Amino acid sequence: METADKDPQTWSVDDVIQWSLSTFPFGQVLAQSLQDNDVDGDILLNYINDNNLKTDLSIKSLGQRVKIMEKIRELRDSTCTSS
């Protein structure tokens, strides 16, 4: 099943990595951090914020963090509306 066809809340770490790679031009760097920190769909949607993007996931660029948080908010919104 394609990642896009699954509920993001139930994504595995591999699904989150696939989303990162297909969503961001800088996805490879983000994907490595997500994998190193075992970020699955539940963690992505419920626990990732600007602070832990910067500190735990080592995303230093403010612009990248803003773009990541925008996409996470879109995922949260799509999860809420499709339930």
C-alpha positions as CSV (number, residue, x, y, z in Angstrom):
1,M,0.0,0.0,0.0
2,E,1.3,3.4,-0.9
3,T,2.1,5.8,1.9
4,A,-0.5,8.3,0.5
5,D,-3.2,5.7,0.8
6,K,-2.6,5.0,4.5
7,D,-3.6,7.0,7.6
8,P,-0.5,9.0,8.5
9,Q,-1.2,8.2,12.2
10,T,-0.4,4.5,11.4
11,W,2.8,5.1,9.3
12,S,5.9,3.1,10.1
13,V,9.3,4.7,10.3
14,D,9.8,3.6,6.7
15,D,6.6,5.3,5.7
16,V,7.6,8.6,7.4
17,I,11.0,8.4,5.6
18,Q,9.3,7.8,2.3
19,W,7.0,10.9,2.9
20,S,10.1,13.0,3.8
21,L,11.9,12.0,0.6
22,S,8.9,12.6,-1.6
23,T,7.9,15.9,0.0
24,F,11.1,17.9,0.6
25,P,14.1,18.8,-1.6
26,F,16.2,18.4,1.6
27,G,14.4,15.1,2.4
28,Q,17.5,13.0,2.5
29,V,18.9,14.9,5.5
30,L,15.5,14.9,7.2
31,A,15.0,11.2,6.4
32,Q,18.2,10.2,8.1
33,S,17.3,12.1,11.3
34,L,13.8,10.6,11.3
35,Q,15.3,7.1,11.0
36,D,18.0,7.7,13.6
37,N,15.2,8.9,16.0
38,D,12.7,6.1,15.2
39,V,10.0,8.7,14.2
40,D,6.8,6.9,13.1
41,G,3.5,8.4,12.1
42,D,2.2,8.8,15.6
43,I,5.4,10.6,16.8
44,L,5.4,12.7,13.6
45,L,1.9,13.9,14.1
46,N,1.7,14.2,17.9
47,Y,5.2,15.0,19.2
48,I,7.3,16.7,16.5
49,N,7.5,20.5,17.0
50,D,9.9,23.3,16.0
51,N,12.1,22.8,19.1
52,N,12.7,19.1,18.7
53,L,13.2,19.5,14.9
54,K,16.1,21.8,15.9
55,T,17.5,20.0,18.9
56,D,16.7,16.3,18.5
57,L,16.6,16.0,14.7
58,S,19.3,18.6,14.1
59,I,17.4,20.6,11.5
60,K,19.3,23.9,12.0
61,S,17.6,25.9,9.1
62,L,14.6,27.9,10.3
63,G,13.2,27.8,6.7
64,Q,13.4,24.1,6.6
65,R,11.8,23.7,10.0
66,V,8.9,26.0,9.0
67,K,8.3,24.0,5.8
68,I,8.4,20.7,7.7
69,M,5.9,22.0,10.3
70,E,3.6,23.3,7.6
71,K,3.5,19.8,6.0
72,I,3.0,18.1,9.4
73,R,0.0,20.5,10.0
74,E,-1.4,19.5,6.6
75,L,-1.1,15.9,7.6
76,R,-2.8,16.5,10.9
77,D,-5.6,18.4,9.2
78,S,-6.1,15.6,6.6
79,T,-6.2,13.0,9.4
80,C,-8.8,15.0,11.3
81,T,-11.0,15.5,8.3
82,S,-10.8,12.0,7.0
83,S,-11.7,10.3,10.4
